[in-house]
């Protein structure tokens, strides 16, 4: 990467990858696409660093609740098909 100015940096990205991003987000500038993805990745990094969720559940508890919810929805869907 080379520095273009104090506030921006020039990066290289694969053409196929950039084309795929453009196809998923028509009308957005390349800069907008890459900045949004960088913010998303930073957000995920922050979430991974948090030892517990905001509501106080541990990761295991949250996973258990999620599995229970999926099983309940599947059971309801099966019952509706009968």
C-alpha positions as CSV (number, residue, x, y, z in Angstrom):
1,X,0.0,0.0,0.0
2,X,1.2,3.5,-0.8
3,X,0.0,6.6,0.9
4,X,-2.0,8.9,-1.5
5,X,-2.6,11.7,1.0
6,X,-2.7,12.1,4.8
7,X,-6.4,10.9,4.8
8,X,-6.4,8.2,2.2
9,X,-4.4,5.1,1.2
10,X,-4.1,3.4,-2.2
11,X,-4.8,-0.3,-2.1
12,X,-4.7,-3.1,-4.6
13,X,-7.6,-5.5,-4.8
14,X,-8.2,-8.4,-7.2
15,X,-10.3,-7.5,-10.2
16,X,-12.7,-10.4,-9.9
17,X,-13.3,-9.7,-6.2
18,X,-14.0,-6.0,-6.9
19,X,-16.3,-6.9,-9.8
20,X,-18.3,-9.2,-7.5
21,X,-18.5,-6.4,-4.9
22,X,-19.7,-4.0,-7.5
23,X,-22.3,-6.4,-8.7
24,X,-23.7,-6.9,-5.2
25,X,-23.7,-3.1,-4.6
26,X,-24.6,-1.3,-7.8
27,X,-24.2,2.4,-7.8
28,X,-21.8,2.6,-4.9
29,X,-18.3,3.9,-5.4
30,X,-15.3,1.5,-4.9
31,X,-14.2,3.7,-2.0
32,X,-17.6,3.4,-0.4
33,X,-17.7,-0.3,-0.8
34,X,-14.3,-0.9,0.7
35,X,-14.8,1.5,3.6
36,X,-18.1,-0.1,4.5
37,X,-16.5,-3.6,4.4
38,X,-13.6,-2.3,6.6
39,X,-16.1,-0.9,9.1
40,X,-18.0,-4.2,9.2
41,X,-14.8,-6.1,9.8
42,X,-13.7,-3.8,12.6
43,X,-17.2,-4.2,14.2
44,X,-16.8,-8.0,14.1
45,X,-13.4,-7.7,15.7
46,X,-14.8,-5.6,18.5
47,X,-17.6,-8.2,19.0
48,X,-15.2,-11.1,19.1
49,X,-13.2,-9.3,21.8
50,X,-16.2,-9.0,24.1
51,X,-16.3,-11.7,26.7
52,X,-20.1,-11.6,27.1
53,X,-23.0,-10.2,25.3
54,X,-24.6,-6.9,26.3
55,X,-27.5,-8.7,28.0
56,X,-25.1,-10.7,30.2
57,X,-25.4,-14.1,28.4
58,X,-22.2,-16.1,27.8
59,X,-21.5,-17.4,24.4
60,X,-22.6,-20.9,25.4
61,X,-25.9,-19.6,26.8
62,X,-26.5,-17.5,23.6
63,X,-25.8,-20.6,21.4
64,X,-28.1,-22.7,23.5
65,X,-30.9,-20.2,23.2
66,X,-30.4,-19.9,19.4
67,X,-30.5,-23.7,19.0
68,X,-33.6,-23.9,21.1
69,X,-35.3,-21.2,18.9
70,X,-34.3,-22.9,15.7
71,X,-35.8,-26.2,17.0
72,X,-39.0,-24.6,18.0
73,X,-39.4,-22.9,14.6
74,X,-38.7,-26.2,12.8
75,X,-41.3,-28.0,15.0
76,X,-43.9,-25.3,14.2
77,X,-43.1,-25.5,10.4
78,X,-43.5,-29.3,10.6
79,X,-46.9,-28.9,12.4
80,X,-48.1,-26.4,9.8
81,X,-47.3,-28.9,6.9
82,X,-49.5,-31.6,8.5
